Amino acid sequence: MTRSMHDLRRFLSSLHPYDSLPDDALQNLLPQFTKLQMHKDDVIYPLGAVCEGLYIILDGEVEITAENDEIVSQLSSRNSFGERGLMRDGKTGTKARALSDGALLLLPTDAFHDLIAAHASAHRFFTRGRTREATDATRPATLVEIRVDQLMAADPVTCATDATISDAARLMRQHRISCLPVTNDGKLAGIVTLHDINNRVVAEGLDPAQPVSRIMTADPLTLPPSAIGSDVLHMMMERRFGHVPIVDQGKLVGIVTQTNLTQFQAANSASLVRGVVRATTPDDMAAVTAKIPQLLAQLVGAGNRHETVTRLITDIADAVTRRLLALAEAEFGPPPVPYLWLACGSQGRQEQTGVSDQDNCLMLDDAVTDADMPYFAKLATFVSDGLDQAGYYYCPGDMMATNERWRQPVRTWRSYFRRWIDSPSTEAQMLASVMFDLRPVGGTRTLFDDLHRDTLEHAARNSIFVAHMVSNSLKHNPPLGLLRGFATLRSGEHKNHIDMKMNGVIPVVDLGRIYALRGQLDSVNTRARIDSAHGAGLISQTGGRDLLDAYDLIAQTRLEHQASLIRAGRKPDNFMSPNVLSEFERSHLRDAFVVVRTMQSAVTQGRGVIG
């Protein structure tokens, strides 16, 4: 081995992930590197060029800038760059410029891809925040990893509401299916199953020439294609039915049946949901929810993505809420008028972690009278107290259904949203930010449908309101300091820590809400909002991909921090010291925060958002 090759081996052996490679693999990798000299102000690669490979800085400094000349990184010896383009479409998404004279190592593109394909440690290192870890990359996905749009039967057979029961039965026999979505003008109106035909027609002697609408289940519960397989499993278990229609922007796009789920399992979270459904007291539920921190740690440790973990944890909160509503009705009798319990905040967005308060409200049918209101006050208190007892502590801002202001008829809610949109005061902006994340959890969902659609349309037409919402969203800034550092908290219990909630994920949550308002998007989940905005052309292709990658890394880092605290026997929180991260992790986390700041700038200037 030549001296130069010996020096290269010693250098790489001190650098992760190369220090984890077997000796023979590292030895075979050495001759594939090329040493390059760089001079101050040299452009190492321009924006949008074909990637030459992965660069490692031997000596000197390199500046990485984004499309709008925003400084993304200032890197020095032992840092690598160029992997983002290599991992994506093979083109550089940034510009790299030498800040000083120095030297680089270049690992060619093919050699880089061979490296990450052959060695799991290298794959994990360079795909941090993008994919789940797995000890066996060939194993099939589980229900907590597969999206519903990959699980469902697409373009299902349907019939119209005026079709006869006989017509529906023949269609099911012809296509060998056990259920049939019923549509009206292209929209889902109901669902009919073989069980319905047996119980409501054959057993009762009903004329099969009657319209299928006579026996169908009207306005069935649905899920969006962005849901995950365990959402379907949990819904089937809790509601005791075997078919879930999949609806996207009001259009039926597929259906999932129990048959589709037979090869998948989601045992851990499902067992907690099962325990909640069987609970008869809030104490029983508290015993179940006490297991959530350990579930979070297990899910994160297994390499599940952040949106999978938070969705599963939110499923448990939803089940607790619905079970408490059922117990309340058993205690106080049936409701005098239809009602709908809605969650907002992290539960509304399906983004709960190991630290969650409760944010909720009640919408009541407009037929409600003053004499009916005490019933709903008791119901709200019963459920809210039960949630607190189960670990979902009371909202410090009193954004709960126990507050009379948030327990009102639909007409009052409609007037709330109109007033907030037409007169966007500081309080109105704050309230709108919370209430635009509403999601129905239990009760009569149709109370919300028209209100939600009309509110989105009204908000999107009011450019002044949207401008105020944009301004309000900028109150949450990514924690970027000077000279490649982080802006940590300056005082208090968490001094020198980053608030990974308020300065980490919330700036992205705010951006997602702005995109949803401008594009009238139905999604409430932050990642789904960004993905929908990206797909609809509301944000640029580069900006959309970068923001999704940045959000994934920030949210994943937050969850990993909470999981590490749980494994250490401590309560999870959102305050992370940058010192617990490696140099590589700090660099990439800061890059992610720069992307968020860039997109905040774009949304204020009209760049990156078309509207």
N, C-alpha and C positions, 0 to 999 in steps of 0.2 A: 504494500500500500504506500503510495507516495505521501509526502508530508502534507501537501495541500488536501489530499483525500482524507488523511488522518485528522487534520484540523476541522474539516467539514463534518466528519463523523462525530467528533467531540462536541462541536457546536450544536448539531441536531440532537444529540443525546441529552442535551440539557434543555430541550425545547419540547413542549407538548404540542401535538400528540406523538411526535417522533420518538420520544423517550419510552413510549409504551409498545413500540414495534419489536417483534422478534429480531434477534441479531442478524439472521440471514436476510430478512426483509429490509432492514435498514441498510445493510451492505449493498443489496441490489438496487436500492433507491439512489444511493450516492452518485453514480455516474450519470443519472438522468438530470441532475441539477446543472444549470449554467450560471457562471458568475458574471455579472454585468456591472460596469462602472457607471455612475451617474454624476452629473454636474449640476450645480445650483441652477434652478429654473428650467431644467430639462423637463419636457412632458413625457412621462413614462408611458402613459396611454391617454388618449382623448376620450370624451364621452361618446358612447355608441359604437366603439370599435370592436372588432372581433377579439375576444380574450386570447392572449398568448399563453396564459397559464397563471399559476400562483406565485406571487412575489413574497420574499422574506427579506427584511432589511438586515444586512450585516452591519452596516455602519452608515450614519447620517440620518436625515429626517425627510419625511415625505408628507405632503399635504393632500388630502382627499376632499374634493368639492363635488357638490350635487349640481343638478341641472341649472339651478338659478344662482350658481356661484356661492351658495351657502357652504361654509366650511363644515364638513362632516367629521373629519379626523385629522389630527396631526400626529403622525406615527414616528417612532424611533426604533433603534436597534431591537431585534428579536420580535417585532410585530410583523404580521403577514397581512396582505391585502390582495384583492382581486377575486376572492372566493365567491362573492355574491353573484357576479356575472357568470362565473363558471357553474354555479349551482342552479342558475335560472335558465337563461336563453342563449348563453354563450357570447353575449355582448356586454360590454362594460356599461354599468349604470351610473358611473361616476367618472371624474377626471382625476388623474394622479400626477402630481408635480413635485420635483425634487426641491426641497427647501435648502439643501446644502450639498456639498460634494459628499460622495459616499459610495457604497457598494451594495448590490442586491443579489439574491439568489432567485433564479427562475426555474420553477418546476413546470414543464410543458403540460398543456391541457390534458392530453391522453394519459400521461403519467399520473396527474392529479386524480382523474376519475378512476384509474386502476387502483390507486391508493385507497380511496374511500370505499371502493367496492370490495376490496380484499380484507380490510381491517375495520372492525366495528368501532374501535376507539377513535380512529380518524373520522369515520362517518359521523359519530356522535359530536365530535369536536366542531366540525365544519357545518353541521346541520342543526346546531343548537337553536331551539325555538321553532323549528320548521316541521320536524317529524317526531313521532314517538320513538322512544328507545325500545328495543326488543332483543331478547337473547336469541331468538330464532326468527330471522327476517322472513322465513318462508311460511310461518304459521298464518292461518286465516284470521281475518279481522273478527273482533267480537262485537256484540251489540253496542258496547260503549264507544266503538271506534267507527262504526259504519253509519253513513248518512241514510236517511229514509229514502232519498231519491235513488240510492243504489239497491235498496231492499225491496221497494214497492213493485207491484205489477203496474207498469205504465199503460196509459190509454185504456183503461178498463172498459169492459162492455157495460153499457148503460141502457136505460129505457126512459121514456117520457112519463110525466105524471098522469097523463090520460091513457096510458097503456093499460090493458086489462091484467088482472092477476094471472090469467091463463097465459097471456103473452110473456109475462115475466118468468113464469115457471118454465115455459118452453125455452126461453133464452138461457136460463141457468142449466137446463138439461143439455141443450145444444153445445154450450161452451164448457160444461162440466165445472161449474163454479158454484159456490155456496152462498154468494151474496150478489146483489145487483144495485149499484148506485142509481138513484132516480133523479133526473134532471129536469129543469124547467128553463127554457131559453138559454141552455148552455150552462146554467148554474146548478150546483148541487142543491136539491130540495129535500132529499131523504135517502134512506137505504132500506132495502127489503132483503130478508134472508130466508133460507129454507126453513129455519126455525119459525119465522113469522108465518110462512105458508102452512106449516103443520099445525101450529097453535091457533092461528087466527082464522084460518080458512077451513082446513080439513076437520079439525076437532070441533069447530063451531058451526059447520055446515054453511059457511058463507058462500054466496054465489061467486064463482071464479070469473064471471063476466064483469064484476065490479072493478072500478079503477084501482090500480096498484097503490095510489095515494091513500086509499082507505086503510091499508094495513101497514104501510111503511113507517119507519121511525123518522119523523120529520126533524130537520135541522140537526143532524147527528154531529157529535163531536168530531173535529178534524185536527190534523197536524199539517204543518208546512213541510215542503221537501227538505228544508234545512234542518229539520229535527233529526235526532239520532235514534237508532234502533231501540235503545232502552226507553225512550219516551213512549214508544208504541207498547212495549211490554208493560210498563208501569200503568199506562192508561187502561190496557186490557185487564190487568189484575184488579185495579181499583174499581173500575166501572163494570166489570164482569161481562164484557162482550168480546167478540172474536174478530171484528173487522174495523179498520180505521181508514176512512177516506183521506187522501192527501190533497190539499188544496193550496194553490199558489196564486196570490192576487185575485182571489175569488173564483178561480177556474179549477175544476177537478182535473188533476194530472195523474192520479194513480190511486191504488188501494193496497193496504197491507193486511194480511190475514194471519191467523195463528199458524197456518202452514208455512208462511214465509219466515216464521221465527223459530221453527223447530231445530235448526242447526246452530242457533246462537244462544248464548247465555249471558246474563248480567247479574250474577248471583248476589254479589255484595250489596249493591244499592237496592236490588229487588227485595232482599230479605228485610231491609229497613222499612221499605214501603209497606211490605206485608205486615210488619210489626205495628206500624201506624194504623193500618186499616183495622187491625184486630183490637186496638187499644180502646178502653172504655172510660178512661179518665185522663186528664192532662198529665198526671204523674206517670201513667203508662207511657205516654208519648215522650216525656222527658227522659225516660230510661232508654228509649230508642234513639232520640236525637243526641244523647250523650256520646253515642258511637260515631257521630259525624266526623269529629277531628281525626280519629283513627282511619276512617274511610278515606278522607282527603289524603292523608299521608300515604296510604296504600295505593290509591289511584295515581298520585304523583310519582311515587316510587316505581310504579309499573310502567312509567313513561307515557301515560295518557296525556293528550293535549289539554290545554287549559279550558277550552270551551266544552270539552267532554266532562271534565271534572266538575265545573261549575253548573252544568246542566243537570248532572246527576244529583248534586247536592240540593239544587233548587227543586227538583222533583220531590224530594223528601219534604221540603217546606210546603210545597203545594198540597201534598197528601195530608200533612198535619192540619193545614188550614181547612181543607174540605172535611176532614174527620171532625174537627171542632165545630164546624157549621152543622154537621149532622147531629152531633151531640146536643148542640144548642137547640135545634128544632125539636129534638126528643124531649128536652127539658121544658121548653116554653110553648110547644105546640107548633102547628104549621104556620108559615108566615101569612099575614093578612093580604099581602100583595106580592107579586114577584120582585125579587131583588137580585143584585149581582155584587159579589165581593171581588174587588180587584186589588192586585198588588202593583206597587210601583217601586222605584229604586232598584236595587240589585236583584230582588226577587222578580220584579216585573220584567227585567231584562234577561232573566235566567242566568245571572252571573254571580250567584252567591258563593262565598268562600267559607273559610272557617270562622269568620267574624261577621255577624249579620244582625242588624236590628230589624224591626218590622216597619214597613211603610205600606199603608193600605187605605182603602176607602170603600164606601157602600153607595151604589146607585140603586134607587128605588123606582118602581113603576110610578108613572105620573098619576095613577089612580089612588096613591097613598093619601091618607087623611091625617089630620092632627092626632086623632085618636089612635092611629096605628103606630105613631112614632115611638112611644115607649117600648113597644115590642122590639124594634130594631136597635134602640139604645141598649136594651138588655142583651140582645144577640151580639152586638159589637163588643160590649164589655166582656162577655163570656169568652168570645174568640180571642180578643186581644190579650186578656189575662192568661188564657191557655197558651198562647204563643210565647208570652213572656216566661211562663213556667217551663215551657219546652226549650228555652234557650234563645228565642228570638226576642231580644229585649226591647222595651218600649222605645219608640222613636223620640230622641231628645227634642226634636222640633214639633212634636205632637201631630205629625202627619199620619193620623190613624183614624179609623172609622169611629173610634170612641169620641172624637171631636165632632160636635154637631155640624160644624162647617163642612166636614168631609163625609157626611151621611145625609144625602139629599136626593130628591126626585131628579129624574133625568133632565127635566126642563130647567132645573136650577144649575145642573152641571153644564148644560148647553150655554146658559147665560154666563157662567164662570169663564168658559173658554172664549166666548165672544168678547167679553170684557178684557180678558188678558191680551187677546190678539189686537183688539182695536185701541186699547190704551195701555201699552207695554211699560208700566212703571217698573221700578226696581223689584218690588215685591211680585208683580205680575210675571216678570221674567223668571224669577226664582221658582214660583209656583208652576209656571208652564214647563220649566225644565224637568221638574219632578213628574208632573201629570202627563207629559207626552210619552212617558215610559210605562203607562198603564197597560196591564195585561189581565184579562179575566181569569179568575181562579175557580170560583164556585158560584152557582146560581144560574140565572137566566141570561145567557150570553147575548141574546139578541137586543138587550137593553143598551148594549155598547156599540153594536155594529154601525148603525146609521150615524151616531154621534162621532165615532172615531173617523169615519170617512168624511163627513161634513167638516169636521174640525181641521183635518189635514188639508182639505181643499181651501178652506177659508184662510188658513195660516200661510199656505204657499202663495196665495194671491196678494198677501199684504207684505210688500217688500220692506216696509218700515219695521214691522214686527220681526221679520227674519233678520234684519240688520241689528236690531236690539239683541236678539238671541245670539247672534254671532259675537257681538261685543261682550255679552254676559259670559259666553263660553271661554273667552280669553282671560278670565280671572284665574283660571287654573293653568299654571305654566309648568312645562317640563323642567326638572331640576338641573339646569345647565349652568355651570360656573365658568370661570375664566381658565384659560390654559389647560384645556382637556379635563377639568375637574367637574365635580358635581356641586350643586348648590344644596347643601344639607341644612337641616334645621339648626338654628343658631342658639337656641336655649331650651330649657325645660328637660323633662325626663328623657326625651329622645334626641337630645343634642347630638349633632354630627351624624344623624341618620337621614335617610331619604324616606319620605312618606310615599310608599309605592301605590297608595290608593289616590290621594288627592292630587299628587304631582306626577303620578305614574299612569294609571289607567283612566282616571277621570278626564284628563284633556282629550283622550281618544273617544271616550264615551260622548263628550260634548260635540266633537266633530261628527260622530255618527248620527247624533240627533239632528244636527244642521242638515246633513245630507238627506235624512229622512223627510224633514220638513220641505226642503226645496224640491225633492223628487216625489213627494206624496207616497212614500214607501210604507208598506204595512208593517215591515219588520220592526221589532222592538229590541232584539238582541244586538249588541254593538257590532260584533263581527259580521252578522248577517246584514246589518245596515250598510257597512262598508263594502261588503261583497256585492250587494244589490246595486249600490251606487256605482261601483266599478263596472259591473256588468251592463248597467244602463247608460254608461257614458257620462255620468254626472261628475266623475273625477277622471283625471287623465290616467292612461294605462300605466305609466311609470309611477305616478303618485299613488294610485290605488294599490299596486303590488307592494310598493315600499311601505305604505301605511299598514297593510295587512301583516307584513313581515315584522314591522316595528311593534305593532300591538301584540302579536303573538309572543315576541321576546319579552316585552314588558310584563304582560299578564302571566307568562310562564315563570318568569323570575320571581314575581310576587308570590305565586303559589308554592314554588320551591322553597322560598323563605319561610312561609307558614308551615310547610311540611317539616322543615328542619327543626323548627321550634317544637312542634308536636312530638317529633321523635326524641327530642331532648327533655320531654316531660314538662314543657312550658305551654302557656296559652298562646295560640297564634295571634299575631298582630300584623300591622302593615308597615312597620318601621324597620328598615333594613340598613345596616351599616355597609357602605361600599367596600370596607376592608375585608368583608367575608368573600368577596369575588376575586377571581384571578385577574391578572392584567388583561388577558384576552376578553374575559367576561365584562370587565369594566369598559373596555374600549367599544365593544359591540352594544352594550346597554346605552352608552352615551350616543353612539351613532343612531340608535333607535329614537332616543329623545330628540335628536336633531331633526330626524324625519318628521316627528310630530310637530315640532316648532315650524318647520318648513310648510307643512300642510295648514297649520294655523294661519301663517302669513298668506298662503294662497287663498284661503277661504275669505279673508278680509279684502283681498285685492281682486277677487273674481277669477284668479288663476287657479287651476286645479278643480274648480267647481263651475259648471256651466249652468246658468240659471238666470 
